[in-house]
Amino acid sequence: MKRFVLLVCLASSAAFAKPPTGATAQLDHVIAVVDGRAIWQSELDDLYTRNSLTKPTFDQTQSAIDALIDNAIVENEAGRMHLDVTSAEIDQAFVMIKQENHIDDAQLDKALTEQHFTRESYRDEIERQLRGAKLFQLAFATKVQVSEDDVKKRYDEVKKLDKNAGTYEAEHDKIKASLFNEKAAAAQAEWIKKQRSTSHIEKHS
């Protein structure tokens, strides 16, 4: 089964809720601020849990914090652009996830539990991902182009490594999609790098 959590996760809204009177709760604290948006220790802890990191190394911790900072940058920009995601779009995403992974509702719930999600928290995650996808579509995806020369060059490389590869016509669409994803990922990384350079980021020890 595919792991269908595509991006790092934001903490659920429960991290911001006031605990009931008399409850014992672990104290949360801010670990970074991105243009006024706080990133909480609970978000980092959730990320550790969902990646089965019980004793994260220094490098793993820094990578996780950087990923959360990137998420915050995307959320801030999406907010500035007033990009919204409807409940119907989230519902459709759930349908696609089940179809692509060939699972039913019970299997989906089991998979979400294994990844430490509830339906509610995963809906929040899907909403965040869809909002990010809309942002990237507007920011640069329409500018990402894959030429026939690009496809032919990649096919020749594949054919050289795998003599059993299919014909150019048979492999064309798959190779074109792969190249588009590569170029889009590179454009996304460059966009994030540029946004980081203009964002006010504070890391708290």
N, C-alpha and C positions, 0 to 999 in steps of 0.2 A: 504494500500500500504506500502511496506517495505521502510524504510529509507535506501537508498543505498549508502550514504556517509559512508564508512567504517572506515576511519581514520580521524584524525584532518587534517585541510587543510593548505597548504602553500599559502601565498599571491600570487596573480597573478603578471605577469611581469610588469603590470601597476604601481605597487608600486615603481619600480625602474626607470620608465621613467621620463624624464625631462618634466615639464609642459610647455605648449606654452607660449610665451612671453605675459605678461599682465594678465596671468591667476592668480586666487586666489586659492591657494592650502594649505591644512592643512600640517603643517610641520611634517615630519616623523623623527623618530630617532631610533637608535639601542637600544634594551632592553637586548640583550644577544649576546654573541659570543661563538661559539662552534668550537674549532680548526680552527679558522679563518673565519668560516661561520657566517655571521651576521643574527640575527633575529630582525625584525623590528616591531615597534609598530603597523604598518598597518596590519601585519600578525595576531597579537593578536586581533586587532579590528575586522578583518574578522572572526576570530574564535568566538568572542563574538556574532557577528551578526548572524552567522549561527547556533548558539545555543540559540538564543533569550535571551541573557544576556544583559539587558539594564543597570543594576546596579550590576555588579559582586562583590561578596564579596572578601575579602583578600584571603581566601582559594581557591575560584574559580579561581582567578587570578593566584595564584601560580601553581595550577594544569594545567591551560592552558599554562603557560610558560614552565612548565616541559614537557608537551606534545609536544610543538614546539621544545624544546631541543632534545627530543627523535627523532623527525622527522629529525632534522639536523644531528644527529648522524648516522641515517640510510642513509641519502643522502650522507654524507661524505664517509661512508664505501662503498656504492654502486659506488660512483665515483672512489674510489681507486681500485675497482675491475672491473672498466670499464663495468658496466652493463647497457645496453641500452634497450630501448623499442621502437619497430617499430610502425609506424602509423597503420599498419595492425592489430597489437595486440590491439591497443587502439580501433580501429573500432570493432573488435570482442568483446571486453569488453562491448561496447555500445549495441551490439546485445544481449549479454547474460543478461545485466541489464534489457532490455526491455522484454525479454522472461521470466525472473524470476519474474518480477513484473507485467507481463501481461498488458503492456502498449504499446501504439504506440508513434510515434515521437512527436505528439502534446501533449500527456499526459506527456511525458518525459520533454519536454520544460517547461510545466506548473510546474512540480515538481521541476525542477532545479531553476526556478524563485522563487518559494516559499522558496528554500534553499539558495537564493542569489548567484546562479551560472549562468554564461552564458555557452553556449556550449564550447566556447574556454577555459574558466577557468576550466570547469569540465574535459575537455580533459587533461589539465595540472595535475589535481588532480588524474585522472585515471592513467596517466603515472607515477606519483609518487608512487601510490599504487602498480602498477605492478612491478616497479623497486624494491620496498621494498619486494614484494613477492618473486622475484627472489633471492634477497639477503638472505632472511630467508630460502629459499629452499636449497641454497648452504651451509648456515651456520650450520643448524641443523635439518631441517625437515626430511632428509633421516635417521637421527639417532633416530627419534621418533618412538617407536614401541608400538603396542597394542597387547597383547597376548590374546589367547582364554580364559585363566584364568581370565584376566582383564574383558573381555566381560561377562563371566559367573557370576563373582562376582557382576558386576554392574546390570546385569539382575535380579539376586536374590534380590538385594536391591530394584529395581523398582517394582518387583512382590510383595514384602512384603508391599510396600506402596500402590500399586494399584492392587487389585485382578483382575481387568478387563484388565490388560495389556495382549498383545498378546503373542503367543508362543515364545519360545527362537529363533526359526528359523525365525519367522516373524519380531522380533525386533532386530535381530543380527546386521544387517548392520547399522541401525540407531544408535544403542548403540556404535558400533565400531567407527563410524564417530564422534560421540559426544566425546568419550574418546580421540580420536586422536586430536580433536580440543582443548580439555582441556590441553593435554600434550604439544601440540605445543605452546599454549598461555603461559604456564608456562616456556617453554624453551625460548620463545621470551623475556619474562620478565627478565629471568636470563641473557640472552645475552645482553639486554639493560643495565642492572645493571653493568655487567662486562665492557661494553664499556664506560659507564659513569665514571667508576673508573680510566680509562686510558685516558680520554679525557680532554682537557683543556677547562673548561667552565667558562665564566665570565657573571655575571648578573649585569646589569646596573640599577640603581634606576631612 
